[in-house]
């Protein structure tokens, strides 16, 4: 549902100001008003971009949905978190396990993971290695959740909740990434 400033439904946003999307969740709303939805399944992340009107943005991915093959299939949580000033979509989260390390992507433990999509929804292969950047989390810390945002200087800030085996309380891990040109 999209509301106007006065709290009333925006009628131009689908029937009666509402839209329904199966198996997708809201990822974020860009400063441009574009709405990003996502879902992941079996090593694939689907990112959908809607125009502020609620219609699919046909210039993004294939008829509004970009399909991103994750370089890992299990033990991970990566999702779209923001769009930068150039309209590129940033994906962020974490991965775990030896599958990523066997493929040369990250460590055999937990790693923070980020990627960047071009404004048309394709993976930005000039970013990191094949579009991905992995940062190993110090052992024995385990990541339980993450969140990310772009700061006022255009850098990606990724926060993770971490725990250590046998410790009753967890802590936080914070990483800042310079995103380059």
N, C-alpha and C positions, 0 to 999 in steps of 0.2 A: 504494500500500500504506500502510495506517495501522497504526502500532505502539503498543502500550501502553508504560507507563513501564519495564516489565521487558524490553522488546524483542520480546515476542511479538505476533503479528498480532491486531488488534482485529477479532474475528469479526463484529461488528455493522456493519462498514464493507464492505459488499458480500460476495460469495462469497469465503470464505477470507481475509477482510480486505483484499481488493483491489478496485479499480475500474479500468476501462479507458475512456479517452475519446479518440476519434479526432479528429485534427487540432486538438487543443487542448493548450496548455501551462500548467503551473502558473504563476500570476501571484504570488499571495501567500496566506498564511493569516492571517486577522484574529484579534485577541485573543479574539473571541467563539468561535473555533473554526471559523467559516465558511471555506470553501475557495473561492478564486477562480481560475478558469481563463480563458484568452483565446486568440483567434486573430484575425488580420486578413487580409482579402482584398479587393482592388479597392476601396479607400476605405471599407470597413466593418470595424468592430471588434466582435467578439462577446465579451461578458463573461458567464461562467456562474458562478452562485453555488450552492455545495453546502452543505447543512447538515453539521454535524460527523459525522453518521451516513453521509455520502456520497450522500444523496438530494438531488435537485434541490430548490432552494428556490422553490416555485411563486409566492411573493410577490415575486419579483425578475424584472423583465422579463416576457417571455412564457414561462411555464412554466419559469422558472429561468435564462433567457438574455436579456440585454439586447442589443439591436442598436443600435450607435452609428454614425451616418453621420459620417465624418470630414470636416472642411471642406477637405480636400486628399486627393488620391488617390495621389500618387507622391512618392518621395523623403522618406518620413517613417517614424518609428518611435515610436509612442505606445502605451502599454500600461497596464493597471491596476497601481498600485503599493502602495496602502494604503487602509484604511478609517479615517475619522476617528471621534471619540468619538460622533458622532451617527449613525453607520452609513452615511455618504455615502462613495462610492467615488471615489478620486482617480486620474485618468489623467495620465500624464506622459511626456514624451519630447521629440522634436524633429522639425522639418519643414524642408524645403529647397526652394528654387526659386521661380520666378515664379508658379506656379499659385496658391499661397496668397495672394500679394500682389495678383493680379488679382481675387481674390474678397474683397479687403479684410481678409484674415486673415494677419497677419505681414508680414515683409519679403520682398524678392526674393532674399534670401540665406538663411542659416540662422536659424531661430528656435527658442527653447525653447517648448514647447507644454504647457499643462495644461488639464484640464477636470474637472468634478465631476459624478457621478451621484447622484441622490437615492436613499434607501434602497430604493425600489421599482424602481430601474434606469433611470429616465428622466433625461435630461440636465437639469442644474440651470441653467435659463435665467437665474436671478438671479446667477449666478457669471460674472464677467467680461462678455464681450460674446457673448450667445447661448450661454453655458455654457463658453466658451473664453477663455483668456488666452495671449497670445503675447508673448514677449520677444526682440527682435532680438539676435542674436549679432554682436559687432563684426566688421566686415570687416578683414582677409581670413580670419579664423579659420573653419575648417570643423569641424563636429561629426561625430565618428565613432561615438560611443556615449553612452548616458546611463543614469543610475540615480537613483532617488528614494526618499525615506522621510519619515515624519512624525517630527519631533523631540519631545522631552519637553514642549514648550509648545504642541503641536498645529499647528506650522507645517510646510509642505512644504519640504523641502530637496532640490533637484534638482542633481545633479552631471553634468557632461558632459566627455568627453575631446575635446580640440580640437587641431587641427594648423594650421599656417600653410604656404601653398605655398612649397616650396623649403627648408623647415626640416626637419632630420633628426629632431628630437624634438618631441613634442607637449607639451601641458600640460593643465591642468584649468580648468574654469569652474564656479563654484558660485553658485547663486541660491537665495534663501529667499523663500517666499511666505507672506504673512499671509492666511489663508483666510477671514477674516470670520465672520459669524454663521452 
